[in-house]
Amino acid sequence: MNIWVSNTPLRSAFLALCLPVLLCAPVFIYVCVLYQYPFGIHLIVKHESVKGHQQKQDLLSAIRPNDNAGCEGGIDNLLHPQTGLKPLDSGSFLGELKEKERCTKDRALVKVFMYEMPSEFHFGMIDPLSIKKGDIWPKNLSNVVRYPGGLYQQHSPEYWLTLDLLNNQEEERDEEVVSKDEQTIYLKEQRNRSSTIEDVQTLSIPNSEERKTCGAVRVRNPKDADVYFVPFFASLSYNKYGKMRMQAKDMELQMKLVRYLMGQRAWKRSSGTDHVIVMHHPNSLAMARELLGMATFIVSDFGRVSPDISHLAKDIVAPYKHMTPSLQEDGSTFESRTVLLFFQGAIHRKEGGFIREKLYNILKDEKAVVFKDDVYSEGSRRSAARGMASSKFCLHLAGDTPSSNRLFDAISSHCIPVIISRDIELPFEDTLDYSKFCLFVNYADASRRGFLIRFLNSIGKDEWTMMWKRIQEVKVHYEYQFPSQGRDATQMVWKSLANKLPSIRQRLHKARRYYRRPN
């Protein structure tokens, strides 16, 4: 029976349902392409199937001395020669934020010159419509576009640091506006001059008795800067475009970034030694990191990067942004936290994460232990928050790399972290003594059946309470917020950078040893 021909009512119903879908589909696809959302349909793009090594070779071959010579005019010549990008008009939003919330040049631990890079490298990646045509930065920081939610958030230091610099920039004055020619003269003088006692004195960090210090201030004149900050949201680029099967877009941005930086006189002068780049996601900036390896990187750990490129002596470990809500008023006690040990997360992981599966088999049947195999979702996030808030100890186990977000979730939940991870480097350990609020267990002991439970049961109420109180004192150091205040994560990163300044300057001075002015 031919339903299409003979059943007119059914045919009409079919057309009524299908026609709106057919008409709306092109509009829906266009919107997805325009905004490049990491949800909905997956866009199929032309993408050559090449190995990672070949991709790196392609990137290396794209960077030529002749390209650098053509980039000396800066990013306007290289990326957007006709756009006439405008720098941020600070007056449009600084007045909306309290004066006491901003850092000033005379109090800053670090003076930072931030490049004026097009919005596709930063906020435009979140929402292209949040930046007006011809502008670089958001006009109103009090209502700035939010960083994407979900797991994206955990690798977002790049966002918070950039916001902090936009909020804490010196006021524009006529005498402080330096032309490109004046900047060029200054940079040449910096390169040719010899180090003096006065140079060293300008690098000293005043202590709190001399003045009340703050983290970082964005300076308009490069001659006032200690370092150059590169506002590229590398982690978001990897997360967003990788999940949309648009790795080619991420690689394109990395190539543009390398070509831009290598065309800057400041980079050429120092080979990037006094530049700061955030690559917090372990897979971010994968193709470009080798070429930019002289810069100071801000990372989550060193698990997926060569020690020749990134290491603790040169770089800074920044905390993840915790995913569970921070406990504000914690009235719990040793007795009220009835769960001895808590873990919730994916058990089967690559590389160093094999310890998860091993411990699961050891602990799954233990009383007062919660060990859940789970993947991230909004429901699992709420479940983890409840579980951590009712537990005395929370496991931090290596995942695909030595670090994971669970350490910071535990801290925000006032649950004493039990860290079992080889080669882990912890944020701000030059300032914080983690043994005061964390427990460390090596792989060999943790793998012995019964050891971990006996060890945790040996910690009495008084010792646990001391650690519990200490964790509430230090948890502010792991909070990202805007405006950044006090001793939060953003300020701690700037403090860590300030501690790196003598080393950065030492490397710069050593590089000048054999420099001679051309005849």
Disulfide bonds with the S-S distance in Angstrom:
Cys103-Cys214 1.76
Cys394-Cys415 2.13
